[in-house]
Amino acid sequence: MAIRPIITLPKDADVLRAVARKVKRIDGSIHSLVEDLIDSMHAAGGVGLAAPQIGVSLKVIVLGIPGVEPLALINPEIVKRSGGRRMMEGCLSVPGYRGEVIRSQRVTAKALGLDGRAIRIRAEDDLLAQALEHEINHVNGIVYIDQVRNPDRFLLLRDLEAED
């Protein structure tokens, strides 16, 4: 459908830090929003995108893990998580930076699909688990920089490239 601009911190903090509203009805506008999210995610080279990142305060996320068909989740929430692993992470709404965060090893989330049916997703030790946590945090007003373990290691990508 359309590639929408991805909003960024600090300029758009009010939208990115607000808890998004639940979707009450899955209609054509939600289907269009999902198409725009997928197009925008692909254009930006991301593996996930949440509606607040394009300025829409609704609990809608898309995931685009390489090699897997994009997945849309409506009103997603994490129902179980366990374990922990350190990882460097970035965000399309904080371009050019990466920081070390702790993500769960195992994540179980529930949501509605575009057809309105309940979905339950379990992920373990992979990009899907990380993306689920990251994007669901977005619809709850949490940006990954809130979870950076050591702000002294919050790096510009150009600094990381210089270390290699």
C-alpha positions in Angstrom: 0.0 0.0 0.0 2.3 2.8 1.3 5.6 3.4 2.9 5.2 5.6 5.8 7.9 7.6 7.6 9.1 6.0 10.8 9.0 8.4 13.7 12.1 8.8 15.9 13.3 9.8 19.3 13.6 12.4 20.7 11.4 14.3 18.3 8.3 12.0 18.6 8.8 10.9 22.2 5.1 11.6 23.1 3.9 9.0 20.6 6.6 6.4 21.1 6.3 6.6 24.9 2.5 6.4 25.1 0.7 3.1 25.7 -1.2 2.4 22.4 -5.0 1.8 22.3 -6.4 -1.7 21.9 -8.0 -2.4 18.5 -11.7 -2.9 19.0 -12.6 -4.1 15.5 -10.5 -5.5 12.8 -11.8 -3.8 9.6 -10.4 -2.5 6.4 -8.5 0.3 8.1 -6.6 -2.2 10.2 -5.8 -4.3 7.1 -4.5 -1.2 5.3 -2.5 -0.3 8.4 -0.9 -3.7 8.4 0.0 -3.5 4.7 1.6 -0.1 5.4 3.5 -1.4 8.3 4.8 -4.3 6.3 5.8 -2.0 3.4 7.5 0.4 5.8 9.3 -2.3 7.7 10.7 -3.8 4.4 11.7 -0.4 3.1 13.6 0.3 6.3 15.2 -3.1 6.4 13.7 -4.0 9.7 12.4 -7.3 11.1 9.5 -5.8 13.0 7.5 -2.6 13.3 4.8 -1.4 15.6 2.0 1.0 14.7 3.2 3.7 17.1 6.5 3.8 15.1 4.5 5.3 12.2 2.5 7.6 14.4 -0.6 5.4 14.9 -1.4 4.7 18.5 -2.9 1.3 18.1 -1.7 -2.1 19.4 -0.7 -3.5 16.1 2.7 -5.0 15.2 4.2 -6.8 12.2 7.1 -9.2 12.2 9.2 -9.9 9.2 11.7 -12.6 10.1 13.9 -13.5 7.1 12.7 -16.5 5.3 9.2 -16.4 7.0 6.0 -14.8 5.6 5.3 -11.5 7.5 3.1 -11.9 10.5 0.6 -9.3 11.8 -0.4 -9.3 15.5 -3.4 -7.3 16.8 -3.5 -6.5 20.5 -0.4 -8.6 21.2 0.7 -9.3 24.8 3.4 -11.4 26.3 1.9 -14.1 28.6 5.1 -15.8 29.6 8.8 -15.3 29.4 11.8 -17.0 31.0 15.5 -17.0 30.9 17.7 -14.2 29.8 20.3 -13.4 27.2 22.5 -10.4 26.5 22.4 -9.0 23.0 23.2 -5.9 21.1 20.0 -4.3 19.7 18.9 -1.4 17.6 15.6 0.2 16.6 14.3 1.9 13.5 13.0 4.7 15.8 16.5 5.3 17.2 18.5 5.2 14.0 22.2 4.7 14.0 22.6 3.4 17.6 22.9 0.1 19.3 23.0 -0.9 22.9 23.2 -4.0 25.0 19.9 -5.3 26.4 18.7 -8.4 28.2 16.0 -10.3 26.3 14.2 -13.4 27.3 15.3 -16.8 26.0 11.7 -18.0 25.8 8.7 -15.9 25.0 5.0 -16.8 24.6 2.7 -14.2 23.2 -1.0 -14.1 22.4 -2.7 -11.8 19.9 -5.4 -11.8 17.3 -4.6 -12.4 13.6 -6.0 -10.3 10.8 -8.9 -12.8 10.6 -9.8 -12.1 14.2 -8.8 -15.5 15.4 -6.6 -16.0 18.5 -3.0 -16.7 17.9 -0.4 -18.0 20.4 3.3 -17.8 19.5 6.1 -19.5 21.3 9.7 -18.6 20.5 13.0 -19.6 22.0 16.5 -18.3 21.7 16.0 -16.7 18.3 15.3 -13.5 16.4 11.5 -14.1 16.7 11.7 -14.1 20.5 13.7 -10.9 20.5 11.4 -9.2 17.9 8.3 -10.2 19.8 9.5 -8.6 23.0 10.9 -5.5 21.2 7.7 -4.8 19.2 5.3 -5.6 22.0 7.2 -3.2 24.2 6.6 -0.5 21.6 2.8 -0.8 21.8 3.3 -0.5 25.6 5.3 2.8 25.3 8.7 1.1 26.0 11.7 1.9 23.7 14.7 -0.4 23.9 17.0 2.4 25.1 15.0 2.3 28.3 16.5 -1.2 28.8 20.1 -0.6 27.7 22.2 -2.2 30.4 25.2 0.1 30.3 24.6 3.5 28.8 28.4 3.9 28.4 28.2 1.1 25.8 25.3 2.8 23.9 27.1 3.2 20.6 26.7 4.9 17.3 26.9 2.3 14.6 29.8 4.1 13.1 31.7 3.6 16.4 30.9 -0.2 16.2 32.2 -0.3 12.6 35.4 1.4 13.7 36.0 -1.3 16.4 35.9 -4.1 13.8 
